[in-house]
């Protein structure tokens, strides 16, 4: 059966420019998203656990959440835009097929973001309702991740798009695909694991000024990191064997690049886990951060393998027009300078206030 794939748009510059920007922005988005998940989860746990130190830790983590969410969203939007430029004929189609869920993402995000702000600003007066608010934030994030996972798997399987003719209401999900659930769980367990590591790094930062709070953050963060990293290895194996045979074989010698990425990823994961069990926070982070970049490249290799029968980026036509790219980089540099200035201001206020 031929898949009903639209024709791709013409690009103003070579596709490799957008691919390079995508592979830069997406891992940065993952790092911020992981920190956001870890801070929210540990804050919820500490809030529910109670006790003077846990309450203060929950509040300190709550203060950072709005900033983390803002940066995670902005880097995620950038990555999504570059993805759409290269794979728009696939991504836009899958988005339309599940339009009801896709268009609900901004609403869910607004609710989750608002709950995080309320949790931060009214932490002292919320009582038990505070736990409900941060739980609402986490549920919102998990729901958005589930919608994104369905979209990102549906775009890879055009042969499933014909289901539109029996479901024209924009409510298609890709839960029938063998890879959807393990992919979702793999990214979520990895996200919370790395998030725990960021909490531990936060604890190391706080140990000088507040040793009990810092030690508690390190304890909870590293426990989350090691436990979920172990689980992620198991879920990752499930995800791997759920891939189509042709895609899976790319990582077993079918592609030198994909096979090398798998080997490096496994080595980094095991080394980071060993460092985690030794409670070496800095070494664990030094291994996990490049691991996240490696996993992003592995994800790209999976996408390439899925779409190879239908499309490869070198098929995209180019009508040279460089001025938009030049303008993009100018605005990007202005944005980076502005963000650095904002971060310096924020850090100064944080040091003064806390």
QUIRA-V575357 format. One record per residue. N is the residue number from 0. RES is the residue in one letter. PSI is psi in radians with two decimals (999 if undefined). Layout:
n=(N:N)
res=(RES:RES)
psi=(PSI:PSI)
This chain:
n=(0:1:2:3:4:5:6:7:8:9:10:11:12:13:14:15:16:17:18:19:20:21:22:23:24:25:26:27:28:29:30:31:32:33:34:35:36:37:38:39:40:41:42:43:44:45:46:47:48:49:50:51:52:53:54:55:56:57:58:59:60:61:62:63:64:65:66:67:68:69:70:71:72:73:74:75:76:77:78:79:80:81:82:83:84:85:86:87:88:89:90:91:92:93:94:95:96:97:98:99:100:101:102:103:104:105:106:107:108:109:110:111:112:113:114:115:116:117:118:119:120:121:122:123:124:125:126:127:128:129:130:131:132:133:134:135:136:137:138:139:140:141:142:143:144:145:146:147:148:149:150:151:152:153:154:155:156:157:158:159:160:161:162:163:164:165:166:167:168:169:170:171:172:173:174:175:176:177:178:179:180:181:182:183:184:185:186:187:188:189:190:191:192:193:194:195:196:197:198:199:200:201:202:203:204:205:206:207:208:209:210:211:212:213:214:215:216:217:218:219:220:221:222:223:224:225:226:227:228:229:230:231:232:233:234:235:236:237:238:239:240:241:242:243:244:245:246:247:248:249:250:251:252:253:254:255:256:257:258:259:260:261:262:263:264:265:266:267:268:269:270:271:272:273:274:275:276:277:278:279:280:281:282:283:284:285:286:287:288:289:290:291:292:293:294:295:296:297:298:299:300:301:302:303:304:305:306:307:308:309:310:311:312:313:314:315:316:317:318:319:320:321:322:323:324:325:326:327:328:329:330:331:332:333:334:335:336:337:338:339:340:341:342:343:344:345:346:347:348:349:350:351:352:353)
res=(X:X:X:X:X:X:X:X:X:X:X:X:X:X:X:X:X:X:X:X:X:X:X:X:X:X:X:X:X:X:X:X:X:X:X:X:X:X:X:X:X:X:X:X:X:X:X:X:X:X:X:X:X:X:X:X:X:X:X:X:X:X:X:X:X:X:X:X:X:X:X:X:X:X:X:X:X:X:X:X:X:X:X:X:X:X:X:X:X:X:X:X:X:X:X:X:X:X:X:X:X:X:X:X:X:X:X:X:X:X:X:X:X:X:X:X:X:X:X:X:X:X:X:X:X:X:X:X:X:X:X:X:X:X:X:X:X:X:X:X:X:X:X:X:X:X:X:X:X:X:X:X:X:X:X:X:X:X:X:X:X:X:X:X:X:X:X:X:X:X:X:X:X:X:X:X:X:X:X:X:X:X:X:X:X:X:X:X:X:X:X:X:X:X:X:X:X:X:X:X:X:X:X:X:X:X:X:X:X:X:X:X:X:X:X:X:X:X:X:X:X:X:X:X:X:X:X:X:X:X:X:X:X:X:X:X:X:X:X:X:X:X:X:X:X:X:X:X:X:X:X:X:X:X:X:X:X:X:X:X:X:X:X:X:X:X:X:X:X:X:X:X:X:X:X:X:X:X:X:X:X:X:X:X:X:X:X:X:X:X:X:X:X:X:X:X:X:X:X:X:X:X:X:X:X:X:X:X:X:X:X:X:X:X:X:X:X:X:X:X:X:X:X:X:X:X:X:X:X:X:X:X:X:X:X:X:X:X:X:X:X:X:X:X:X:X:X:X:X:X:X:X:X:X)
psi=(2.22:2.34:2.38:1.31:2.21:2.84:2.48:2.77:2.77:2.43:2.64:-0.40:3.01:2.52:-0.44:-0.49:-0.83:-0.60:-0.74:-0.74:-0.65:-0.77:-0.16:-0.82:-0.67:-0.80:-0.62:-0.69:-0.75:-0.76:-0.81:-0.70:-0.73:-0.78:-0.73:-0.81:-0.77:-0.78:-0.75:-0.78:-0.80:-0.63:-0.73:-0.81:-0.82:-0.66:-0.74:-0.53:-0.70:-3.10:2.66:-0.82:-0.76:-0.65:-0.76:-0.67:-0.78:-0.71:-0.74:-0.74:-0.63:-0.62:-0.53:-0.32:-0.86:-0.68:-0.78:-0.75:-0.77:-0.81:-0.68:-0.73:-0.83:-0.72:-0.57:-0.70:-0.75:-0.81:-0.71:-0.67:-0.75:-0.63:-0.75:-0.56:-0.75:-0.76:0.54:-0.67:-0.40:-0.82:-0.73:-0.66:-0.84:-0.59:-0.68:-0.70:-0.52:0.68:-0.67:-0.79:-0.72:-0.74:-0.21:-0.22:-0.84:-0.69:-0.80:-0.72:-0.73:-0.76:-0.81:-0.73:-0.77:-0.70:-0.66:-0.70:-0.79:-0.70:-0.68:-0.97:-0.51:0.52:-0.79:-0.41:-0.06:-0.49:-2.40:-0.36:-0.40:-0.72:-0.67:-0.65:-0.83:-0.50:-0.69:-0.70:-0.82:-0.74:-0.71:-0.78:-0.74:-0.67:-0.75:-0.74:-0.65:-0.73:-0.77:-0.70:-0.75:-0.73:-0.77:-0.38:-0.63:-0.62:-0.39:-0.13:1.25:-0.43:-0.32:-0.18:-0.41:-0.24:-0.24:-0.61:-0.24:0.02:1.50:0.13:0.10:0.50:0.40:2.41:2.85:0.58:-0.29:-0.21:2.44:-0.44:-0.20:-0.94:-0.84:-0.58:-0.80:-0.85:-0.59:-0.80:-0.59:-0.77:-0.70:-0.67:-0.80:-0.59:-0.90:-0.58:-0.69:-0.65:-0.67:-0.61:-0.72:-0.69:-0.71:-0.70:-0.72:-0.70:-0.63:-0.23:-0.58:-0.73:-0.51:1.39:-0.79:-0.77:-0.78:-0.76:-0.68:-0.69:-0.73:-0.77:-0.91:-0.72:-0.78:-0.58:-0.76:-0.74:-0.89:-0.73:-0.84:-0.41:-0.71:-0.81:-0.65:-0.61:-0.72:-0.85:-0.63:-0.65:-0.72:-0.81:-0.73:-0.82:-0.23:-0.21:2.64:2.58:-0.76:-0.64:-0.78:-0.69:-0.35:-0.61:0.00:0.63:-0.24:-0.46:2.22:-0.75:-0.86:-0.70:-0.73:-0.69:-0.74:-0.77:-0.79:-0.72:-0.79:-0.73:-0.77:-0.70:-0.79:-0.70:-0.73:-0.67:-0.76:-0.75:-0.61:-0.72:-0.46:0.04:0.57:1.62:-0.85:-0.75:-0.71:-0.74:-0.71:-0.46:-0.61:-0.66:-0.87:-0.51:-0.71:-0.67:-0.74:-0.75:-0.58:-0.69:-0.61:-0.70:-0.70:-0.66:-0.66:-0.79:-0.76:-0.74:-0.73:-0.79:-0.11:-0.69:-0.32:-0.55:2.50:2.55:-0.48:-0.08:-0.23:2.37:2.58:2.22:1.69:2.20:1.69:-0.26:-0.67:-0.64:-0.72:-0.79:-0.65:-0.82:-0.59:-0.84:-0.63:-0.78:-0.71:-0.73:-0.74:-0.78:-0.74:-0.75:-0.74:-0.76:-0.77:-0.72:-0.69:-0.73:-0.76:-0.76:-0.64:-0.75:-0.71:-0.78:-0.67:-0.71:-0.65:999)
